[in-house]
C-alpha cells in the first residue's frame, strides 16, 4: 500500500504529476503537440501561455528552430506533465495518442547505444554497408530527378519570358490600339492583321468590329467624321483593339505561326 501523503498542491491541482525522474531527457515541442492533436501551432502556443498565466503549468522555455521550409519559428519545449495538461485543455480525446508518443520517446531514450564491437561481425558490417549504398543510390536518384525538374522549370521560365513581358506590357495598360499599331506590336502588317481578324470572326468584311467582341472587351470603336469634297460630312467607324484583345490576338497569331511551321 502506498502511504505517501497527499500534498496541498495535489489537492488543489488534479492534473497528473510526474516526478522529475519520470521525464525523459528531452522535452516535447509545442509543434509536436500541435501535430498530435491536429491543431494549429499558434493555437497550442496560446493555450500554453494562457495556462501558464493561470499558474496551472510553468511557462516552458521558448527556442528557435528551422521548419520544413527553412524558416525560423519559435516553439515551446514542454515537459511531460505539462504536455498532458495542455492536451487535456485542447483535445482530451487525444490523450491516448499523447501517451503513445511519450512511450515512443522514452523507448528511444532507453535504447542502448550502438555497440561498435558488432562491426567485427562480417554479416553486420555487410548489412550496414549495403544499407548505406542503398541510401546513397536513392539520394543520387533524388538529386538527378530534382536537377531534371529544375532544368525543365528554367527552360519553361525562359520560354514563357516573352509571353509574360508582352502580357505585363499590354494588359496593365488601358490604352487602345488601332490596327496599324496592333500589327506593329504583334510583328506583322496592318492589312495582314485585319485579314486575320476577319478570318477569326472579329471584324466584318468592312473591318468593323462585331458586337460580341466589343461586349467581350476585346474590341472598341471610334466614331468620327471626315469632310468629303463632294458628299460633305461622312461618318466614320474605326476599329480599336483593347489591351485584353491585343493579348488574345497575339496568342492566336503565335498559334498561327506554330501551325505554319508544323
C-alpha positions as CSV (number, residue, x, y, z in Angstrom):
1,X,0.0,0.0,0.0
2,X,1.2,3.4,-0.9
3,X,1.1,5.6,2.3
4,X,2.7,8.7,0.7
5,X,0.9,11.8,2.0
6,X,-1.1,13.9,-0.5
7,X,0.4,17.3,-0.8
8,X,-1.6,20.6,-0.8
9,X,-0.7,21.1,-4.5
10,X,-2.2,17.6,-5.4
11,X,-5.4,18.5,-3.6
12,X,-5.8,21.8,-5.4
13,X,-4.5,20.7,-8.8
14,X,-6.0,17.4,-10.1
15,X,-3.8,17.4,-13.2
16,X,-1.4,14.3,-13.4
17,X,2.0,14.9,-11.8
18,X,5.3,13.2,-12.7
19,X,8.4,13.0,-10.8
20,X,11.5,14.7,-12.4
21,X,13.0,11.2,-12.8
22,X,9.9,10.2,-14.8
23,X,10.6,12.7,-17.5
24,X,12.8,11.8,-20.4
25,X,15.8,14.0,-21.0
26,X,14.2,15.7,-24.0
27,X,11.1,17.8,-24.0
28,X,8.1,17.7,-26.3
29,X,7.8,20.7,-28.6
30,X,4.6,22.7,-29.0
31,X,4.8,21.8,-32.7
32,X,4.8,18.1,-31.8
33,X,1.7,18.6,-29.6
34,X,0.0,20.5,-32.4
35,X,0.7,17.7,-34.8
36,X,-0.6,15.1,-32.4
37,X,-3.9,16.8,-31.8
38,X,-4.3,18.1,-35.3
39,X,-4.4,21.7,-34.1
40,X,-2.7,24.9,-35.3
41,X,0.6,25.6,-33.7
42,X,-0.3,29.2,-32.8
43,X,-3.4,27.9,-31.0
44,X,-1.2,25.4,-29.0
45,X,1.2,28.2,-28.1
46,X,-1.7,30.5,-26.9
47,X,-3.1,27.6,-24.8
48,X,0.3,27.1,-23.1
49,X,0.7,30.8,-22.4
50,X,-2.9,31.0,-21.0
51,X,-2.3,28.0,-18.7
52,X,1.0,29.5,-17.6
53,X,-0.7,32.8,-16.7
54,X,-3.2,30.9,-14.6
55,X,-0.4,29.1,-12.8
56,X,-1.6,25.7,-14.0
57,X,1.7,24.9,-15.7
58,X,5.1,26.6,-15.8
59,X,5.9,28.7,-18.8
60,X,8.3,26.4,-20.8
61,X,11.4,27.7,-22.5
62,X,11.0,29.1,-26.0
63,X,13.5,28.1,-28.6
64,X,14.0,28.9,-32.3
65,X,14.1,26.1,-34.8
66,X,14.0,25.7,-38.6
67,X,10.8,24.3,-40.0
68,X,10.5,22.2,-43.2
69,X,10.5,25.3,-45.3
70,X,13.8,26.5,-43.8
71,X,12.0,29.3,-41.9
72,X,12.9,30.2,-38.3
73,X,10.0,29.6,-35.9
74,X,9.6,29.7,-32.2
75,X,8.5,26.6,-30.3
76,X,7.9,25.9,-26.6
77,X,9.7,22.9,-25.1
78,X,7.1,21.3,-22.8
79,X,7.8,18.8,-20.1
80,X,5.8,15.5,-19.9
81,X,3.5,16.5,-17.0
82,X,2.6,19.9,-18.6
83,X,2.1,18.3,-22.0
84,X,-0.8,16.3,-20.6
85,X,-2.4,19.4,-19.1
86,X,-2.1,21.2,-22.5
87,X,-3.6,18.3,-24.4
88,X,-6.4,17.9,-21.9
89,X,-7.2,21.6,-22.4
90,X,-7.1,21.4,-26.2
91,X,-8.5,18.0,-27.1
92,X,-9.0,15.5,-24.3
93,X,-9.8,12.7,-26.8
94,X,-6.2,12.8,-28.0
95,X,-4.7,11.9,-24.6
96,X,-4.2,8.3,-25.6
97,X,-2.2,9.4,-28.6
98,X,0.0,11.6,-26.4
99,X,0.6,8.7,-24.1
100,X,1.7,6.6,-27.1
101,X,4.0,9.3,-28.3
102,X,5.7,9.7,-24.9
103,X,6.2,5.9,-24.8
104,X,8.0,6.1,-28.1
105,X,10.2,8.9,-26.9
106,X,11.1,7.0,-23.7
107,X,11.8,3.8,-25.6
108,X,14.1,5.8,-27.9
109,X,15.9,7.3,-24.9
110,X,16.2,3.9,-23.2
111,X,17.5,2.2,-26.3
112,X,21.2,1.3,-25.8
113,X,23.8,3.0,-27.9
114,X,25.2,1.2,-30.9
115,X,27.7,-1.4,-29.9
116,X,30.8,-0.8,-32.0
117,X,32.1,-4.3,-31.3
118,X,29.4,-5.7,-33.6
119,X,31.4,-4.3,-36.5
120,X,33.7,-7.3,-36.0
121,X,30.9,-9.4,-37.4
122,X,31.2,-9.5,-41.2
123,X,27.5,-10.0,-41.6
124,X,26.7,-6.9,-39.6
125,X,29.3,-4.9,-41.5
126,X,28.0,-6.1,-44.9
127,X,24.4,-5.2,-43.9
128,X,25.5,-1.7,-42.8
129,X,27.5,-1.2,-46.0
130,X,24.6,-2.4,-48.2
131,X,22.1,-0.1,-46.4
132,X,24.4,2.9,-46.8
133,X,24.9,2.1,-50.5
134,X,21.2,1.9,-51.0
135,X,20.7,5.2,-49.3
136,X,23.4,6.8,-51.4
137,X,21.9,5.4,-54.6
138,X,18.4,6.7,-53.6
139,X,19.8,10.1,-52.7
140,X,21.6,10.4,-56.1
141,X,18.4,9.3,-57.9
142,X,16.5,12.0,-56.0
143,X,19.2,14.6,-56.9
144,X,19.1,13.6,-60.5
145,X,15.3,13.9,-60.6
146,X,15.5,17.3,-58.8
147,X,18.1,18.6,-61.3
148,X,15.9,17.5,-64.2
149,X,12.9,19.2,-62.7
150,X,14.9,22.4,-62.1
151,X,16.2,22.3,-65.7
152,X,12.7,21.9,-67.1
153,X,11.5,24.7,-64.9
154,X,14.3,27.0,-66.1
155,X,13.5,26.2,-69.7
156,X,9.8,26.9,-69.2
157,X,10.6,30.2,-67.5
158,X,12.9,31.2,-70.4
159,X,10.3,30.2,-73.0
160,X,7.5,32.0,-71.1
161,X,9.5,35.2,-70.6
162,X,8.4,36.9,-73.9
163,X,4.8,36.0,-73.2
164,X,5.0,37.3,-69.6
165,X,6.7,40.5,-70.8
166,X,4.1,41.0,-73.5
167,X,1.2,40.4,-71.1
168,X,2.7,42.8,-68.5
169,X,3.2,45.5,-71.1
170,X,-0.2,45.3,-72.7
171,X,-2.8,44.1,-70.2
172,X,-1.9,46.6,-67.4
173,X,-2.3,49.4,-69.9
174,X,-5.7,51.0,-70.6
175,X,-4.6,52.1,-74.0
176,X,-6.5,51.1,-77.1
177,X,-4.7,50.4,-80.4
178,X,-5.7,50.9,-84.0
179,X,-5.0,48.1,-86.5
180,X,-1.7,49.6,-87.6
181,X,-0.4,50.0,-84.0
182,X,-1.5,46.5,-83.0
183,X,0.1,44.9,-86.1
184,X,3.4,46.6,-85.4
185,X,3.4,45.2,-81.8
186,X,2.5,41.7,-82.9
187,X,5.0,41.8,-85.7
188,X,3.0,41.9,-88.9
189,X,1.4,44.3,-91.3
190,X,-2.0,46.2,-90.9
191,X,-3.6,44.5,-93.9
192,X,-2.5,41.1,-92.9
193,X,-3.7,41.6,-89.3
194,X,-7.2,42.8,-90.5
195,X,-7.4,39.8,-92.8
196,X,-6.6,37.5,-89.9
197,X,-9.2,39.2,-87.7
198,X,-11.8,38.7,-90.4
199,X,-10.9,35.0,-90.6
200,X,-11.3,34.7,-86.8
201,X,-14.6,36.4,-86.8
202,X,-13.5,39.6,-85.0
203,X,-14.4,42.1,-87.7
204,X,-16.8,42.4,-90.6
205,X,-15.8,42.5,-94.3
206,X,-15.6,46.3,-93.9
207,X,-13.3,45.9,-90.9
208,X,-15.9,47.0,-88.3
209,X,-16.0,45.1,-85.0
210,X,-18.6,42.5,-84.2
211,X,-20.8,43.4,-81.2
212,X,-19.8,40.2,-79.4
213,X,-16.2,41.2,-79.4
214,X,-17.0,44.6,-78.1
215,X,-19.1,43.1,-75.3
216,X,-16.2,40.7,-74.5
217,X,-13.9,43.7,-74.0
218,X,-11.6,42.7,-76.9
219,X,-12.5,45.5,-79.3
220,X,-13.9,49.0,-79.3
221,X,-15.0,51.6,-81.9
222,X,-14.1,55.2,-82.5
223,X,-16.7,57.1,-84.3
224,X,-15.8,60.2,-86.3
225,X,-16.4,62.1,-89.5
226,X,-14.5,63.5,-92.4
227,X,-15.4,66.1,-94.9
228,X,-15.8,64.8,-98.5
229,X,-15.2,67.4,-101.1
230,X,-18.4,66.4,-102.9
231,X,-20.6,64.4,-100.4
232,X,-19.9,66.6,-97.5
233,X,-19.7,65.2,-93.9
234,X,-19.4,61.5,-93.9
235,X,-19.5,59.4,-90.6
236,X,-16.6,57.0,-90.0
237,X,-16.1,54.0,-87.7
238,X,-12.6,52.9,-86.8
239,X,-11.9,49.6,-85.0
240,X,-9.8,49.8,-81.8
241,X,-8.2,46.9,-80.1
242,X,-8.1,46.8,-76.3
243,X,-5.2,45.6,-74.2
244,X,-7.1,42.4,-73.5
245,X,-7.9,42.0,-77.2
246,X,-4.3,42.6,-78.2
247,X,-3.1,39.9,-75.8
248,X,-5.7,37.4,-77.2
249,X,-4.7,38.4,-80.8
250,X,-1.0,37.9,-80.1
251,X,-1.7,34.4,-78.7
252,X,-3.8,33.5,-81.8
253,X,-1.1,34.8,-84.0
254,X,1.6,32.7,-82.3
255,X,-0.7,29.6,-82.7
256,X,-0.9,30.5,-86.4
257,X,2.8,30.7,-86.7
258,X,3.2,27.4,-85.0
259,X,0.7,25.7,-87.3
260,X,2.6,27.1,-90.4
261,X,5.8,25.7,-89.1
262,X,4.3,22.3,-88.2
